[in-house]
Amino acid sequence: MPDMYATQALTNLVPLAAELDKNKVTPGVLGFLVFAALAVGVWLLMKSMNRHMGKVDFEEAPDPDAAESGTKAAGAAENGTKAEAAPRT
């Protein structure tokens, strides 16, 4: 069987394209296959991301500034005065 190049294959398809309606444009089978491949790829990426996010064990450490300002606010409330916010560095 002789080797067929892409240009030869396209020249064989040109007469078939002449039969198509010039005012009607459709993505065809190739467009569907590309869209389906993208959809499967996104689904696999989301599945992988969910698996990796499930492995993350993150516990946030308490903010030391919040603990200090919380104790100042509690002490000031007992005295009846307003607590000043701690300056941020």
N, CA, C and O atoms as CSV, one atom per row, in Angstrom:
chain,resi,resn,atom,element,x,y,z
A,1,MET,N,N,0.855,-1.173,0.000
A,1,MET,CA,C,0.000,0.000,0.000
A,1,MET,C,C,0.898,1.232,0.000
A,1,MET,O,O,1.791,1.339,0.841
A,2,PRO,N,N,0.680,2.162,-0.924
A,2,PRO,CA,C,1.549,3.341,-0.991
A,2,PRO,C,C,1.292,4.281,0.179
A,2,PRO,O,O,0.184,4.369,0.708
A,3,ASP,N,N,2.364,4.987,0.567
A,3,ASP,CA,C,2.228,5.955,1.645
A,3,ASP,C,C,1.402,7.140,1.163
A,3,ASP,O,O,1.592,7.638,0.054
A,4,MET,N,N,0.490,7.578,2.010
A,4,MET,CA,C,-0.363,8.705,1.650
A,4,MET,C,C,-0.017,9.879,2.546
A,4,MET,O,O,-0.036,9.751,3.770
A,5,TYR,N,N,0.290,10.995,1.966
A,5,TYR,CA,C,0.617,12.194,2.721
A,5,TYR,C,C,-0.655,12.955,3.051
A,5,TYR,O,O,-1.708,12.721,2.458
A,6,ALA,N,N,-0.542,13.875,4.013
A,6,ALA,CA,C,-1.708,14.640,4.452
A,6,ALA,C,C,-2.272,15.481,3.318
A,6,ALA,O,O,-3.489,15.620,3.202
A,7,THR,N,N,-1.413,16.042,2.486
A,7,THR,CA,C,-1.917,16.871,1.383
A,7,THR,C,C,-2.688,16.035,0.379
A,7,THR,O,O,-3.682,16.497,-0.181
A,8,GLN,N,N,-2.243,14.814,0.147
A,8,GLN,CA,C,-2.978,13.936,-0.761
A,8,GLN,C,C,-4.328,13.564,-0.178
A,8,GLN,O,O,-5.320,13.478,-0.902
A,9,ALA,N,N,-4.371,13.342,1.141
A,9,ALA,CA,C,-5.637,13.011,1.783
A,9,ALA,C,C,-6.599,14.190,1.707
A,9,ALA,O,O,-7.796,14.005,1.491
A,10,LEU,N,N,-6.077,15.406,1.886
A,10,LEU,CA,C,-6.935,16.581,1.819
A,10,LEU,C,C,-7.446,16.822,0.401
A,10,LEU,O,O,-8.590,17.243,0.228
A,11,THR,N,N,-6.636,16.568,-0.600
A,11,THR,CA,C,-7.101,16.760,-1.974
A,11,THR,C,C,-8.195,15.758,-2.327
A,11,THR,O,O,-9.044,16.039,-3.173
A,12,ASN,N,N,-8.182,14.601,-1.690
A,12,ASN,CA,C,-9.259,13.635,-1.905
A,12,ASN,C,C,-10.547,14.069,-1.220
A,12,ASN,O,O,-11.636,13.680,-1.645
A,13,LEU,N,N,-10.434,14.874,-0.159
A,13,LEU,CA,C,-11.618,15.320,0.571
A,13,LEU,C,C,-12.216,16.606,0.009
A,13,LEU,O,O,-13.346,16.950,0.354
A,14,VAL,N,N,-11.497,17.318,-0.839
A,14,VAL,CA,C,-11.986,18.589,-1.383
A,14,VAL,C,C,-13.283,18.408,-2.164
A,14,VAL,O,O,-14.192,19.217,-1.981
A,15,PRO,N,N,-13.427,17.400,-3.024
A,15,PRO,CA,C,-14.718,17.244,-3.715
A,15,PRO,C,C,-15.873,17.012,-2.749
A,15,PRO,O,O,-16.999,17.431,-3.019
A,16,LEU,N,N,-15.609,16.352,-1.630
A,16,LEU,CA,C,-16.671,16.143,-0.647
A,16,LEU,C,C,-17.081,17.459,0.006
A,16,LEU,O,O,-18.253,17.648,0.334
A,17,ALA,N,N,-16.137,18.360,0.196
A,17,ALA,CA,C,-16.439,19.642,0.816
A,17,ALA,C,C,-17.246,20.532,-0.118
A,17,ALA,O,O,-17.990,21.392,0.355
A,18,ALA,N,N,-17.123,20.352,-1.424
A,18,ALA,CA,C,-17.872,21.166,-2.377
A,18,ALA,C,C,-19.363,20.885,-2.282
A,18,ALA,O,O,-20.173,21.742,-2.637
A,19,GLU,N,N,-19.737,19.713,-1.815
A,19,GLU,CA,C,-21.150,19.360,-1.689
A,19,GLU,C,C,-21.818,20.023,-0.499
A,19,GLU,O,O,-23.047,20.073,-0.439
A,20,LEU,N,N,-21.047,20.531,0.446
A,20,LEU,CA,C,-21.613,21.121,1.646
A,20,LEU,C,C,-22.236,22.476,1.349
A,20,LEU,O,O,-21.819,23.174,0.425
A,21,ASP,N,N,-23.228,22.834,2.132
A,21,ASP,CA,C,-23.866,24.145,2.011
A,21,ASP,C,C,-22.902,25.213,2.515
A,21,ASP,O,O,-22.393,25.105,3.631
A,22,LYS,N,N,-22.645,26.233,1.718
A,22,LYS,CA,C,-21.684,27.276,2.074
A,22,LYS,C,C,-22.170,28.140,3.234
A,22,LYS,O,O,-21.353,28.775,3.901
A,23,ASN,N,N,-23.476,28.182,3.493
A,23,ASN,CA,C,-24.030,29.030,4.550
A,23,ASN,C,C,-24.175,28.292,5.883
A,23,ASN,O,O,-24.546,28.896,6.890
A,24,LYS,N,N,-23.890,27.025,5.891
A,24,LYS,CA,C,-24.037,26.231,7.109
A,24,LYS,C,C,-22.660,25.774,7.582
A,24,LYS,O,O,-21.961,25.043,6.880
A,25,VAL,N,N,-22.282,26.212,8.776
A,25,VAL,CA,C,-20.982,25.841,9.331
A,25,VAL,C,C,-21.239,25.021,10.588
A,25,VAL,O,O,-21.948,25.464,11.492
A,26,THR,N,N,-20.663,23.833,10.641
A,26,THR,CA,C,-20.797,22.971,11.810
A,26,THR,C,C,-19.414,22.484,12.233
A,26,THR,O,O,-18.513,22.372,11.401
A,27,PRO,N,N,-19.244,22.196,13.511
A,27,PRO,CA,C,-17.932,21.725,13.960
A,27,PRO,C,C,-17.631,20.304,13.498
A,27,PRO,O,O,-16.464,19.940,13.349
A,28,GLY,N,N,-18.644,19.512,13.272
A,28,GLY,CA,C,-18.431,18.157,12.775
A,28,GLY,C,C,-17.923,17.203,13.840
A,28,GLY,O,O,-17.917,17.506,15.033
A,29,VAL,N,N,-17.508,16.068,13.379
A,29,VAL,CA,C,-17.042,14.998,14.271
A,29,VAL,C,C,-15.742,15.397,14.951
A,29,VAL,O,O,-15.555,15.121,16.136
A,30,LEU,N,N,-14.842,16.042,14.219
A,30,LEU,CA,C,-13.570,16.448,14.806
A,30,LEU,C,C,-13.792,17.440,15.951
A,30,LEU,O,O,-13.144,17.337,16.993
A,31,GLY,N,N,-14.690,18.384,15.765
A,31,GLY,CA,C,-15.001,19.338,16.835
A,31,GLY,C,C,-15.565,18.641,18.062
A,31,GLY,O,O,-15.220,18.987,19.192
A,32,PHE,N,N,-16.434,17.657,17.842
A,32,PHE,CA,C,-16.990,16.907,18.959
A,32,PHE,C,C,-15.907,16.128,19.687
A,32,PHE,O,O,-15.881,16.097,20.917
A,33,LEU,N,N,-15.013,15.499,18.934
A,33,LEU,CA,C,-13.949,14.715,19.565
A,33,LEU,C,C,-13.004,15.601,20.377
A,33,LEU,O,O,-12.569,15.218,21.463
A,34,VAL,N,N,-12.688,16.785,19.848
A,34,VAL,CA,C,-11.820,17.712,20.589
A,34,VAL,C,C,-12.522,18.168,21.862
A,34,VAL,O,O,-11.909,18.204,22.929
A,35,PHE,N,N,-13.802,18.517,21.756
A,35,PHE,CA,C,-14.560,18.953,22.933
A,35,PHE,C,C,-14.669,17.833,23.958
A,35,PHE,O,O,-14.522,18.074,25.156
A,36,ALA,N,N,-14.926,16.612,23.500
A,36,ALA,CA,C,-15.028,15.473,24.421
A,36,ALA,C,C,-13.689,15.209,25.101
A,36,ALA,O,O,-13.655,14.891,26.289
A,37,ALA,N,N,-12.585,15.336,24.362
A,37,ALA,CA,C,-11.259,15.125,24.962
A,37,ALA,C,C,-10.973,16.192,26.009
A,37,ALA,O,O,-10.420,15.887,27.065
A,38,LEU,N,N,-11.343,17.438,25.732
A,38,LEU,CA,C,-11.155,18.506,26.723
A,38,LEU,C,C,-12.009,18.259,27.965
A,38,LEU,O,O,-11.550,18.466,29.089
A,39,ALA,N,N,-13.240,17.821,27.763
A,39,ALA,CA,C,-14.127,17.556,28.895
A,39,ALA,C,C,-13.575,16.419,29.766
A,39,ALA,O,O,-13.595,16.512,30.993
A,40,VAL,N,N,-13.090,15.368,29.142
A,40,VAL,CA,C,-12.509,14.243,29.896
A,40,VAL,C,C,-11.254,14.704,30.633
A,40,VAL,O,O,-11.029,14.315,31.779
A,41,GLY,N,N,-10.437,15.529,29.981
A,41,GLY,CA,C,-9.229,16.047,30.629
A,41,GLY,C,C,-9.544,16.899,31.844
A,41,GLY,O,O,-8.892,16.771,32.880
A,42,VAL,N,N,-10.540,17.769,31.725
A,42,VAL,CA,C,-10.935,18.609,32.866
A,42,VAL,C,C,-11.486,17.740,33.983
A,42,VAL,O,O,-11.188,17.978,35.154
A,43,TRP,N,N,-12.280,16.742,33.644
A,43,TRP,CA,C,-12.839,15.861,34.665
A,43,TRP,C,C,-11.722,15.121,35.409
A,43,TRP,O,O,-11.765,14.998,36.633
A,44,LEU,N,N,-10.724,14.628,34.669
A,44,LEU,CA,C,-9.609,13.929,35.315
A,44,LEU,C,C,-8.788,14.874,36.194
A,44,LEU,O,O,-8.350,14.488,37.278
A,45,LEU,N,N,-8.579,16.112,35.732
A,45,LEU,CA,C,-7.854,17.083,36.549
A,45,LEU,C,C,-8.611,17.418,37.830
A,45,LEU,O,O,-8.002,17.534,38.893
A,46,MET,N,N,-9.920,17.574,37.743
A,46,MET,CA,C,-10.719,17.869,38.938
A,46,MET,C,C,-10.690,16.689,39.911
A,46,MET,O,O,-10.609,16.880,41.125
A,47,LYS,N,N,-10.755,15.488,39.379
A,47,LYS,CA,C,-10.695,14.295,40.229
A,47,LYS,C,C,-9.347,14.220,40.946
A,47,LYS,O,O,-9.288,13.915,42.137
A,48,SER,N,N,-8.277,14.497,40.222
A,48,SER,CA,C,-6.943,14.483,40.814
A,48,SER,C,C,-6.798,15.583,41.861
A,48,SER,O,O,-6.215,15.363,42.922
A,49,MET,N,N,-7.335,16.778,41.558
A,49,MET,CA,C,-7.250,17.880,42.519
A,49,MET,C,C,-7.992,17.536,43.805
A,49,MET,O,O,-7.491,17.802,44.898
A,50,ASN,N,N,-9.174,16.950,43.686
A,50,ASN,CA,C,-9.927,16.576,44.884
A,50,ASN,C,C,-9.179,15.531,45.701
A,50,ASN,O,O,-9.204,15.571,46.931
A,51,ARG,N,N,-8.518,14.604,45.033
A,51,ARG,CA,C,-7.742,13.589,45.745
A,51,ARG,C,C,-6.573,14.232,46.494
A,51,ARG,O,O,-6.307,13.895,47.647
A,52,HIS,N,N,-5.879,15.160,45.831
A,52,HIS,CA,C,-4.745,15.824,46.475
A,52,HIS,C,C,-5.206,16.749,47.611
A,52,HIS,O,O,-4.543,16.832,48.644
A,53,MET,N,N,-6.311,17.428,47.429
A,53,MET,CA,C,-6.812,18.311,48.485
A,53,MET,C,C,-7.287,17.508,49.692
A,53,MET,O,O,-7.235,17.990,50.823
A,54,GLY,N,N,-7.749,16.281,49.450
A,54,GLY,CA,C,-8.162,15.420,50.555
A,54,GLY,C,C,-6.984,14.981,51.410
A,54,GLY,O,O,-7.157,14.675,52.589
A,55,LYS,N,N,-5.784,14.946,50.829
A,55,LYS,CA,C,-4.596,14.545,51.578
A,55,LYS,C,C,-4.038,15.662,52.442
A,55,LYS,O,O,-3.222,15.407,53.328
A,56,VAL,N,N,-4.464,16.896,52.199
A,56,VAL,CA,C,-3.932,18.043,52.931
A,56,VAL,C,C,-4.515,18.052,54.338
A,56,VAL,O,O,-5.732,18.005,54.519
A,57,ASP,N,N,-3.634,18.114,55.329
A,57,ASP,CA,C,-4.052,18.195,56.723
A,57,ASP,C,C,-3.553,19.527,57.259
A,57,ASP,O,O,-2.419,19.630,57.727
A,58,PHE,N,N,-4.391,20.531,57.190
A,58,PHE,CA,C,-3.981,21.882,57.536
A,58,PHE,C,C,-4.734,22.342,58.778
A,58,PHE,O,O,-5.964,22.385,58.800
A,59,GLU,N,N,-3.982,22.677,59.791
A,59,GLU,CA,C,-4.563,23.265,60.987
A,59,GLU,C,C,-3.914,24.615,61.181
A,59,GLU,O,O,-2.695,24.711,61.324
A,60,GLU,N,N,-4.723,25.658,61.187
A,60,GLU,CA,C,-4.201,27.012,61.295
A,60,GLU,C,C,-3.792,27.285,62.736
A,60,GLU,O,O,-4.547,27.024,63.672
A,61,ALA,N,N,-2.587,27.812,62.895
A,61,ALA,CA,C,-2.104,28.171,64.226
A,61,ALA,C,C,-2.836,29.432,64.684
A,61,ALA,O,O,-3.116,30.312,63.870
A,62,PRO,N,N,-3.143,29.527,65.958
A,62,PRO,CA,C,-3.823,30.730,66.428
A,62,PRO,C,C,-2.936,31.958,66.262
A,62,PRO,O,O,-1.720,31.889,66.443
A,63,ASP,N,N,-3.556,33.077,65.917
A,63,ASP,CA,C,-2.839,34.322,65.700
A,63,ASP,C,C,-2.446,34.908,67.060
A,63,ASP,O,O,-3.327,35.197,67.869
A,64,PRO,N,N,-1.160,35.089,67.333
A,64,PRO,CA,C,-0.758,35.616,68.648
A,64,PRO,C,C,-1.243,37.048,68.859
A,64,PRO,O,O,-1.532,37.436,69.991
A,65,ASP,N,N,-1.336,37.844,67.785
A,65,ASP,CA,C,-1.846,39.214,67.944
A,65,ASP,C,C,-3.307,39.208,68.351
A,65,ASP,O,O,-3.739,40.048,69.141
A,66,ALA,N,N,-4.069,38.267,67.819
A,66,ALA,CA,C,-5.494,38.193,68.157
A,66,ALA,C,C,-5.667,37.781,69.612
A,66,ALA,O,O,-6.578,38.258,70.289
A,67,ALA,N,N,-4.803,36.905,70.092
A,67,ALA,CA,C,-4.904,36.476,71.492
A,67,ALA,C,C,-4.578,37.628,72.434
A,67,ALA,O,O,-5.230,37.790,73.466
A,68,GLU,N,N,-3.568,38.434,72.083
A,68,GLU,CA,C,-3.206,39.571,72.934
A,68,GLU,C,C,-4.310,40.619,72.939
A,68,GLU,O,O,-4.672,41.134,73.997
A,69,SER,N,N,-4.844,40.939,71.770
A,69,SER,CA,C,-5.886,41.965,71.706
A,69,SER,C,C,-7.164,41.455,72.363
A,69,SER,O,O,-7.933,42.247,72.908
A,70,GLY,N,N,-7.401,40.149,72.319
A,70,GLY,CA,C,-8.574,39.584,72.977
A,70,GLY,C,C,-8.474,39.705,74.489
A,70,GLY,O,O,-9.475,39.983,75.149
A,71,THR,N,N,-7.287,39.502,75.051
A,71,THR,CA,C,-7.133,39.628,76.502
A,71,THR,C,C,-7.207,41.096,76.916
A,71,THR,O,O,-7.730,41.406,77.986
A,72,LYS,N,N,-6.687,42.012,76.078
A,72,LYS,CA,C,-6.777,43.437,76.396
A,72,LYS,C,C,-8.222,43.900,76.354
A,72,LYS,O,O,-8.656,44.691,77.191
A,73,ALA,N,N,-8.971,43.398,75.365
A,73,ALA,CA,C,-10.369,43.798,75.249
A,73,ALA,C,C,-11.171,43.266,76.429
A,73,ALA,O,O,-12.055,43.956,76.938
A,74,ALA,N,N,-10.873,42.052,76.869
A,74,ALA,CA,C,-11.597,41.480,78.005
A,74,ALA,C,C,-11.270,42.250,79.277
A,74,ALA,O,O,-12.161,42.515,80.084
A,75,GLY,N,N,-9.999,42.615,79.467
A,75,GLY,CA,C,-9.606,43.379,80.651
A,75,GLY,C,C,-10.196,44.782,80.629
A,75,GLY,O,O,-10.596,45.300,81.672
A,76,ALA,N,N,-10.255,45.395,79.471
A,76,ALA,CA,C,-10.809,46.740,79.354
A,76,ALA,C,C,-12.311,46.718,79.576
A,76,ALA,O,O,-12.868,47.672,80.119
A,77,ALA,N,N,-12.965,45.659,79.172
A,77,ALA,CA,C,-14.409,45.569,79.359
A,77,ALA,C,C,-14.741,45.481,80.841
A,77,ALA,O,O,-15.760,46.004,81.291
A,78,GLU,N,N,-13.882,44.822,81.587
A,78,GLU,CA,C,-14.111,44.724,83.031
A,78,GLU,C,C,-13.939,46.095,83.691
A,78,GLU,O,O,-14.647,46.426,84.643
A,79,ASN,N,N,-12.984,46.894,83.173
A,79,ASN,CA,C,-12.732,48.214,83.748
A,79,ASN,C,C,-13.685,49.275,83.220
A,79,ASN,O,O,-13.778,50.359,83.796
A,80,GLY,N,N,-14.394,48.985,82.137
A,80,GLY,CA,C,-15.312,49.950,81.562
A,80,GLY,C,C,-14.631,50.937,80.634
A,80,GLY,O,O,-15.202,51.992,80.355
A,81,THR,N,N,-13.428,50.639,80.141
A,81,THR,CA,C,-12.732,51.520,79.212
A,81,THR,C,C,-12.587,50.824,77.873
A,81,THR,O,O,-12.792,49.615,77.756
A,82,LYS,N,N,-12.229,51.608,76.862
A,82,LYS,CA,C,-12.031,51.047,75.527
A,82,LYS,C,C,-10.614,50.508,75.410
A,82,LYS,O,O,-9.661,51.111,75.904
A,83,ALA,N,N,-10.494,49.387,74.761
A,83,ALA,CA,C,-9.177,48.782,74.522
A,83,ALA,C,C,-8.579,49.372,73.255
A,83,ALA,O,O,-9.285,49.567,72.266
A,84,GLU,N,N,-7.284,49.656,73.281
A,84,GLU,CA,C,-6.614,50.150,72.093
A,84,GLU,C,C,-6.085,48.973,71.294
A,84,GLU,O,O,-5.627,47.977,71.853
A,85,ALA,N,N,-6.155,49.106,69.992
A,85,ALA,CA,C,-5.656,48.035,69.132
A,85,ALA,C,C,-4.148,48.006,69.175
A,85,ALA,O,O,-3.502,49.052,69.233
A,86,ALA,N,N,-3.587,46.823,69.148
A,86,ALA,CA,C,-2.129,46.669,69.160
A,86,ALA,C,C,-1.594,47.132,67.801
A,86,ALA,O,O,-2.185,46.821,66.767
A,87,PRO,N,N,-0.491,47.866,67.794
A,87,PRO,CA,C,0.063,48.319,66.499
A,87,PRO,C,C,0.595,47.124,65.726
A,87,PRO,O,O,1.191,46.208,66.292
A,88,ARG,N,N,0.364,47.155,64.412
A,88,ARG,CA,C,0.834,46.063,63.552
A,88,ARG,C,C,2.217,46.394,63.023
A,88,ARG,O,O,2.505,47.541,62.679
A,89,THR,N,N,3.060,45.395,62.962
A,89,THR,CA,C,4.407,45.610,62.453
A,89,THR,C,C,4.586,44.993,61.110
A,89,THR,O,O,5.669,45.080,60.530
